[in-house]
Amino acid sequence: MEDAARLSALVGRAHDAGLWIRFYTLNGLGPAELSLGWTASYNFGSREAAELRWRAAIKAGVDFVTTDQYEAFAAARAAMLSP
């Protein structure tokens, strides 16, 4: 809960200042995917770990999220935003 409050405060301060906020690079690649040429840097180790962060960023109102998994991110975002 502390992390969510801190993230919301950070996003709120950026937006109050008229700024957009972006998080770079929220990836969740497992060992099998890394062996296909993806880099291990900026990696939370699993898609589930990355999705947790994607959902938190979406809920907090982050303006941009970069990831090497845009299709999965888009699906997670659509699931959160659909009625």
C-alpha positions as a Markdown table, in Angstrom:
| # | Residue | x | y | z |
|---|---|---|---|---|
| 1 | Met | 0.0 | 0.0 | 0.0 |
| 2 | Glu | 2.9 | 2.4 | 0.7 |
| 3 | Asp | 4.2 | 1.8 | -2.8 |
| 4 | Ala | 0.9 | 2.7 | -4.3 |
| 5 | Ala | 0.6 | 5.9 | -2.3 |
| 6 | Arg | 4.1 | 6.9 | -3.2 |
| 7 | Leu | 3.5 | 6.2 | -6.9 |
| 8 | Ser | 0.2 | 8.2 | -6.8 |
| 9 | Ala | 1.9 | 11.1 | -5.0 |
| 10 | Leu | 4.7 | 11.1 | -7.6 |
| 11 | Val | 2.2 | 11.1 | -10.5 |
| 12 | Gly | 0.1 | 13.8 | -8.8 |
| 13 | Arg | 3.1 | 16.1 | -8.3 |
| 14 | Ala | 4.2 | 15.7 | -12.0 |
| 15 | His | 0.6 | 16.4 | -13.2 |
| 16 | Asp | 0.2 | 19.3 | -10.8 |
| 17 | Ala | 3.4 | 20.8 | -12.3 |
| 18 | Gly | 1.9 | 20.3 | -15.8 |
| 19 | Leu | 4.3 | 17.5 | -16.7 |
| 20 | Trp | 3.8 | 14.1 | -18.1 |
| 21 | Ile | 5.4 | 11.1 | -16.3 |
| 22 | Arg | 6.9 | 8.1 | -17.9 |
| 23 | Phe | 8.3 | 4.8 | -16.6 |
| 24 | Tyr | 11.1 | 3.1 | -18.6 |
| 25 | Thr | 11.4 | 0.0 | -19.1 |
| 26 | Leu | 8.9 | -2.3 | -17.3 |
| 27 | Asn | 9.8 | -5.7 | -18.7 |
| 28 | Gly | 9.0 | -9.1 | -17.4 |
| 29 | Leu | 11.0 | -11.6 | -19.4 |
| 30 | Gly | 11.7 | -15.1 | -18.2 |
| 31 | Pro | 14.9 | -17.1 | -18.9 |
| 32 | Ala | 13.4 | -18.7 | -22.1 |
| 33 | Glu | 12.6 | -15.2 | -23.5 |
| 34 | Leu | 16.0 | -13.8 | -22.6 |
| 35 | Ser | 17.7 | -16.6 | -24.5 |
| 36 | Leu | 15.9 | -15.3 | -27.6 |
| 37 | Gly | 18.1 | -12.1 | -27.5 |
| 38 | Trp | 16.3 | -9.9 | -25.1 |
| 39 | Thr | 18.5 | -8.1 | -22.6 |
| 40 | Ala | 18.3 | -8.9 | -18.9 |
| 41 | Ser | 18.6 | -5.2 | -17.9 |
| 42 | Tyr | 15.4 | -3.5 | -16.8 |
| 43 | Asn | 13.7 | -6.8 | -16.2 |
| 44 | Phe | 11.6 | -8.0 | -13.3 |
| 45 | Gly | 12.1 | -11.6 | -14.1 |
| 46 | Ser | 8.6 | -12.7 | -15.0 |
| 47 | Arg | 5.6 | -11.4 | -16.9 |
| 48 | Glu | 3.5 | -11.5 | -13.7 |
| 49 | Ala | 6.0 | -9.2 | -11.9 |
| 50 | Ala | 5.9 | -6.8 | -14.8 |
| 51 | Glu | 2.1 | -6.9 | -15.0 |
| 52 | Leu | 1.9 | -6.0 | -11.3 |
| 53 | Arg | 3.9 | -2.8 | -12.1 |
| 54 | Trp | 1.9 | -2.1 | -15.3 |
| 55 | Arg | -1.4 | -2.2 | -13.5 |
| 56 | Ala | 0.0 | 0.0 | -10.7 |
| 57 | Ala | 1.2 | 2.5 | -13.3 |
| 58 | Ile | -2.1 | 2.5 | -15.2 |
| 59 | Lys | -4.1 | 2.9 | -12.0 |
| 60 | Ala | -1.9 | 5.8 | -10.8 |
| 61 | Gly | -2.4 | 7.6 | -14.1 |
| 62 | Val | 1.2 | 7.3 | -15.5 |
| 63 | Asp | 1.2 | 8.9 | -18.9 |
| 64 | Phe | 3.7 | 6.6 | -20.7 |
| 65 | Val | 5.0 | 3.2 | -20.0 |
| 66 | Thr | 7.8 | 1.7 | -22.1 |
| 67 | Thr | 8.2 | -2.0 | -22.3 |
| 68 | Asp | 9.5 | -4.6 | -24.7 |
| 69 | Gln | 6.1 | -6.4 | -24.3 |
| 70 | Tyr | 3.7 | -3.9 | -25.8 |
| 71 | Glu | 1.1 | -6.5 | -26.9 |
| 72 | Ala | 0.9 | -7.9 | -23.4 |
| 73 | Phe | 0.8 | -4.4 | -21.9 |
| 74 | Ala | -2.0 | -3.4 | -24.2 |
| 75 | Ala | -4.0 | -6.4 | -23.2 |
| 76 | Ala | -3.5 | -5.7 | -19.5 |
| 77 | Arg | -4.4 | -2.1 | -20.1 |
| 78 | Ala | -7.6 | -3.0 | -22.1 |
| 79 | Ala | -8.6 | -5.4 | -19.4 |
| 80 | Met | -8.3 | -2.7 | -16.7 |
| 81 | Leu | -10.1 | 0.0 | -18.7 |
| 82 | Ser | -13.0 | -2.1 | -20.1 |
| 83 | Pro | -16.3 | -1.9 | -18.1 |
